[in-house]
Amino acid sequence: MEKKILFNGTPTEKRAALLENDKVVELVVERPDHFRLVGNIYRGRVMSILPGIQSAFIDIGLEKCTFLHATDVDPSLLLEESDKLMDRFTGDKNARKQVVKIPIEKILNVGDQILVQVAKEPISTKGAKVTTQISLAGRFLVLVPDADFIGVSKQNTDAKKRARLKSIIAAIKPPGIGFIVRTIGLQVSEAEFINEAHMLIDSWKKAQDEALEGTGPKLVYRELGITTRVMRDIFSDDVTEVYVDQDDDRQEILSYLRALSPDLCKKVILYKDKIPLFDKFNIEKDLERLLKRKVWLRSGGYILIDRTEALVAIDVNTGRNVGKTSLEETIFKTNLEAAAEICRQLRLRDIGGLIVIDFIDMRIPENRKKLEHFMRQSLDADPTVTSGTGLSKFGLMEITRKRVRPELQEFFTNVCPACGGLGWVFSPETVTARIDRDLRRSQEQKKEMPLSVHPAVYAYLLKDDAVMKRMLEREHKCTLTLIEDAGLDQDEYLFEDSRLITEKSDDSLADR
């Protein structure tokens, strides 16, 4: 599979896109006023402890306090238990989670200052999630402070290679610091390990020094910017070319690669054409469809993507695909095509949490097994942690995908002020019925009443020789002076320039 990475920079935002076979599968966006927080390390202050949910709220200097759960608290913070607990650490990278559970109220106290790392971005109304189990990720290695162990990615099952990697790391790491070899580091040289180990150790020492200065909430380590971060996390040997349209970004990438893998610098290309970089690779139009609810398939079928508070629901439909042979074959091919597109959309939109897919029902068990196998393969190719179930008897498949930041839809858009995120507004007929009920409630009857309404409601009231307007006037023994106001939402109307009625008011909620 041919892979390319594109970097596009403007004063308003920076974007990085990963292409697989010339089709965009991942998009990362960063803006000057909205930097990513995941990976940042802060000195925070414990503001409150909630034993009932085994959690604490930590002030790290952001608008909202961050959330710290007991499972993310390093028990070694309990000083009198530190030595005993640290002795129980093993070579397993999950060792910290295997130690005995201690109630959070016995580890932390209100007012304590602790180092925490952001593990999950603020999403919707929730603050960021943090952990005291700090780690610094590099391209080949992950540094784990205060945990003297060496781990190797489980992708390598060869015992001899794992032993070799551990011996290399053991020879270069200082005591009291652990390292984990990432999957991408399984094939690199000893020199590359040494270079990155030194870089990570220096970064951790600077963070420690910063944390010791002053008191109160403070940022002590900032995660890499979008350019270097994408190169660290996405760039691999199977990426054939990296296009950058800003020379500053290109120099940043080259500086990072020279320190780790100088041979890879030749893959970085400065893009100079007049045609914008994303237009040149025909992906701008694809990104414009990024937030569409309906995604069309080549066969004529389509998928619908809907988000709720609890989950994302994806529905598969044959659409215009009438097939050429049998109905079962048409459905099977549509489901397979939809499965590939769904996995791509999950990565592209960065959808996380619980996802429920409603595939079209198939009668042949073999086809169901083929679809389940294809989905497993596609999900395994996703670098974000995912897991899924088989098809239920109703044709549903459940998937969970790790969510550490808001989806691109939340990043790019605001909730509609007219519908409040519902996606629907009251029809002119419904608004007219609400006007009728509001007039009935009115204690003060007037002969003439100015009424401002949205143009759609205005047209409805005057339709068919103003039959609806005359009906209201006859029913309530008044004269309505209609005012067309395009500044109102379709759900809103205004009596006498003083009383604004909207679907967001308590009265209208009672009307629903």
N, C-alpha and C positions, 0 to 999 in steps of 0.2 A: 504494500500500500504506500503510495507516494504522499508525503506530508510536506506542507509548507506553512510558515508562520509569517503573518503580515503585521507590521506595526504602522499605525497611522496616527500622527500627532497634529493637533491644532491648539490654539490658545484656550479653547473651551473644553476640550476633552482629549484623552488618549485612548486608543482602541488597539487591541491585539486580537487577531483572528487565527485560529488553527484550521487549515484546510486538509482534508483527506480526500485524495483523488479529485482535487479541484472543487470540493464541496465543503462549505464552512460547517464545522461541527462544534466549535467552541468560540465564544466571544467574551473578552474581558474588557471592561470599561472603567476608566478612572477620571474623575473631574477635579479641578483645583479646590473646590469647596466640599469634596466628598471623598476623602481618602479611606482606603480599607483599613480596618482596625485589627482583623484577625492576625495573630502573630506578634502584635505589639505587647511589650512588657511594661507594666506600671507598678509603681509603689502606691498601694491603696490603703484606705482606712476602713476598718470594719464598722459599719453604721448600725446594723441590727442583726440579730441572730434569731431564727425561727426554728426551734427544736421540733415543732409539729410536722414540718416538711423537711427537716434536716438540711437547712439552707441558711445562707447569710447574704446580706446585701453589702456590697463593697463600693465605696466612693473612690473612683480613680480620676476624677476631674472632668467627667463627661456630664452632659445634661441630666442623664438618669443614672442612678446607681446600677452597678452590674450585679449579676446573679451568680452565686457560688454554691454549688451543691456539695453535700458531704462526700460523694464519690469522687469529686475533683479536688479534694483537700488532701495534701500530703500529710500523713499522720506524723511524720518526723517533725512537724511544726510544734508538736507537744514535746517540749524540751526534755522533760524528765523521762519520756519514753523513747527519745531519739535513738540512743545507742541500741536499745533492745530491738527496735523496729528495723533499723538499718541493717542489723545483722541478718534479718530474714530476707533481704533482697536477693534475688537470684539473677541468672543470666537472661531471664525472660523480660522483654520490654514492658510487659504488663504486671511486673512484680509489685508495683506500688498499689495496684488494685487487689492484690492477693493477700496483703497483710490484714491483720485483724481489724474489724470495723470498730471505730471509736466514735461516739456521739459528737457531733460538731460543736456542741456547747462546751465540751471538755477540751477541745483543741483551740478554739478561738474565743476571744472576749471582745465586747464592744470597745472600740478605741484602738485595738491592735493595728499596727502597721505591718502589712505583708506584701510580698511580691506576687503579682498575679499576671497571667498571660491571657489575652482575649482568645477564646476558642470559637466563639460564634458571634457574628455581627448583630447589632440591634435590628430586629425585624418587627415591622408594624409598630405596635404600642409597647413591645417588650424591649427591655434593655439588653445590653450585651451579656453573654455568658462568659465567665472566666474560670480559670483553673490555677491552682498553685503548682501543678505538675508541669513545670516549665521545660521547653525544649527549643533548640535553635536549629532550623532546617537548612541544610546546604544542598548542593546538587547531588552529591554522592553519599553524604553522611548526615545524621541527625545527632546533635550534641544534647545530652541529658545531664544537667548539673546534679551534683549530690547523689549520684547513683553509679557506683563503680561496677559497671557491667558492659559487655559487648554483645550486641545482637546483630543478626543478619536477616535480611528479607526472606520471608518464607517462600518466595518465588524460586529460590535456589534450594533444591532438595539434595544436591550432591554433598555428602558428608565431608569429602576431602576438600572441596572448594570452600565450604563453610569454615572448616578448620583453618585453611590458609588465610582467609580473610580476617578471621579473628586474631590470628598470630600477627598479621601486619598491623592491625589496629592496636593490639596490645603493646607493640614495640614503640608506638608513637604517642600514645595517649598518656597524659599525666594522671596521677592517682586522684580519686575522688570525682572523676568525670566519666560518664558513660557515653558510648557511641553506638548508633545503630546504622548498619550499612543499608542504604536504600536499594531498590531494585535496579535502578539505572547505574548503581555503583558496582554491580557484580562483575563487570568486565574491565574496569579501569585499572590503571597502573598504580604502583605503590607511590610514585611521585605525586600523582594527582590526589591521592588520599592525604598525603602529608601536607600539601598546599592548602587543601580545604580544612583539614583539622586545625591548622594554625590560624586560619581566618576565623573559624568558629570560636576557638578558644579566646582569641583577641576580642571578638565581639562580646563574649560573655564577661570578660574581665572589665571591659568598658561599662557594661550594664551594671555590674556590681559596684564599680566606683561611683557611677551616677546615682545609684540607689542610696549610697551612704551620705550623700550631700543633702543637707536641709531636712525638713520634715513635711508631712502632708502628702496628698495625692500628687503624683508626678509621673510623666512618661520617661522611662529609663532606657528603652530600646524600641526603635521603630523598625517595623518589617520593611523589606525591600520595596521599592517602587514598582509600578506595573511592568516596566521594561525588563529590569533584571529579574523580577519575580517570575515572569512568564518564561524567561530563558532557563531559570533554575528548575521550574516545575514541569514545563511542557517540552522543552528542547531535548531531543534525543538523537541517536545515530541515524534513525530512519527519517529524520527531517532533512530534506535535500537542500532547501533554500530558505533563507530568512531575509525578507524584504523590509527595509526601513526607509520611510520618506523624510525623516528628520535627521540631520547629521549629528545633533547632540545625542539623540537616542542611539545612533549607530556607535558613537564613541563610547557610550556607557556600556553597550553590549560587548564591544571589543575589549574594553578594559576588564570586564568580568571574565570573559573567556580566556584572555591571555594569562590570567592568574591561575586558571584551572586546567583548561584544555586548549592550548594555543592552536592545535591543528584544526579546530573547528571554526576559526576566524574566517577561513576562506569561504564559508557558506553564507556569510553576512553580506548582503548587497544593498548599496544605497540606491534607492529608487528616485529617478530624476525626470521621468516623463511628465508631460503636461496633463495627461489624463490622470485624475485622482487614483491612488493605488487601489482602493477597494472597487472602483469602477472598472479598472483594468482587468481585475480577476472576476468580474461579473458577480460580485457577492453583495453589493449595496442593495439591489432589489430584493435579494433574499432576506437581508436584515430588515428591510422595510415591512416584510410580512411577518416579522418576528413576533409581534403582539396580536396577530390576527387569531380569532377564535377558530376559524375553519382553515385547515391546511389540506390543499388538494394533492392527490397522488397522481402519478403519471397515467395510471390505468383509467382514471376518471372517478375513482373512489375518493373518499375524503375522511379526515378525522376531525372531531370537535374537541377542543380543550377547554374545560371549565374549572375554575378554582372556587372552592368553598373554604370556610374557616378550618374544617377538619382535614380535607383532602383535595387532591386534584382528580377530576373525573375525565376520562378520555373515551370517546365513543367512536367506533369504527363503522363506516357505512359504505355500501357499494357505489352509491351515487349514480354516475352516468356509465359505470362499468357493467355492461350487459353480458360480457363474456362471449366465448365462441363455442364452447362444448356443453358442459353441464353446469347446473346451478352450484353444486358442491365444489367443482373445480374453480368456478368464478369466485366463490366465497373464500376458498383456501388461498388463492393467489392474492386476493385483496387483503386478507389478514396478514399474509407474509410481508407484502409491500408496506402495509400500515405499521407492522412491528418494527421494521427497519427505520421508518420515518419517526415513529414514536421515540425510539431510543436516541435518534439524532436530536429531536426536539427537546428531550430531557436535558441533554448536554448543552444545547445551544441556548435554551431559555434559562438554564441552571435551575430547573425545577427540583425541589426537594420535599422531604416529608413522605406522606402516604399517597400513593398514586393507584387508582383503580381503573383498569382498562376493560371496557366492554367490547370484546371481539364479537364478530358475527358468528352465530351458532353453526357448528360443523357436526355432521352426523357420523362421519367416518373416524373411528378412534385413532387410526394411523396419522391422519391429518392433524389431529389435536396434539399428538406426541411430537410431530415435526415442528409445529408452531412453538411448543414449549421449549424444545431443544434450541430452536433458532433464537428465541428470546434470551435463554440462558447465555448463549454465546455472545449475543449483542451486549447484554448487561455486563458480562465479564470484561468486555473491551472498554467499558467506561472507567476512567481513572478514579472517579468518585465512588465511594463505597455504596454498593447497591445489593439488594437481595429481593427475591421474588418467589411467589408461589406458582403452582401449576394452575391450569384452567379449572374453575369450578364447574359444577353441572349446569350452571347458568351462563357459562362462557366468560366469566369474570376472572381477571388475573390481578393480584395485589402485588405492588412493588413498593419497597421503601428505598429512599435515596437520601444519603446524608445531606443535611442542610446546614451550611455554616454562614450564609449571607443571604440577603434578600434576592429574590428572583429578579431577572432583568425587567420584568413587567413592573415590579414595585420600584425599581431604580429609575426607569424611564417615564413613569406616569404618576399622576395624582388621582385620587378618588374623585369621580365625577360629582360636582357640587349639586347637580340637578337630581340625580337618582341615588346619591349616597353610596355608590358602589353596587347597587342592585342590578343595574343594566337595563332597567325598565322605568318608564315614567307613566303617570296616569294618562289615560286617553282623554280627548276633549269631552267625550260622553261622561266619563267618570268625574272630571272636574266640574261639569255642569251639574251633576247630581250632588256634589259637595257644596256648590254654591247654593243650591236649593235647600239643603239641610242647614246651612249656615244662616240663610235668611229666616228659616223657621225658628232658629234659636234666638234670633235678635229680639230683644225686649223693646227696643225703640223702633217704631215703624215710621218711615219717612215716605213722602210721596215721590221724591226724586232721589235717586241713589247713583252716583258715579261708580262705575265698576271697571277697573283696569284688568285686562287679561292678556295672556300670550296670544300671538297671531293665530295659532291653530285653533284655540278655543274661541277666539273672536269670529273666525270664519264659520265655525260650527254653529254658534249661536245665531248667526245671520243667514244660515243656509235655508233654502226653501222658503224664501220670503220671511225670514226671521221667525220661524215657527217656534223655536225653542225660547227665544227671547220673549216673545209675546205670551208664551205659556207661563214663564216665570213671573212676568208682570201681572198677569191675570190671577195667578195663584196667591201672590203676596200683596196685591193691591198697591203696586208702586210702578214708577217709571224708571227703567234702568238706562243710564247713559253709558254706553260701552266705549271704552278707550283701549285701542290696540297698543300694547306696550311690549316691544321686542326685548326689552331688558329683563322681563320676568321669565322665569323658567316655566315650562308648560304646566307644572304642578301648582304654580302660584297664581293668586289673584288678589286684588287690592280694592277694598271698599273705601270710598271717601278720602283717598290719599292718606289714610292714617292707620288702617288695620290690614297688615300683610298676612294673608293666609297661605300656608305652604304645607306640603305633605310632610315636612319635618316637624310640624307643630303637634302638641299633645292632642288637639281636637281632631286633626286629620288622622292621627294614628288610631284614634278611637273609631274613625269612620271605616278603617280598612276591614 
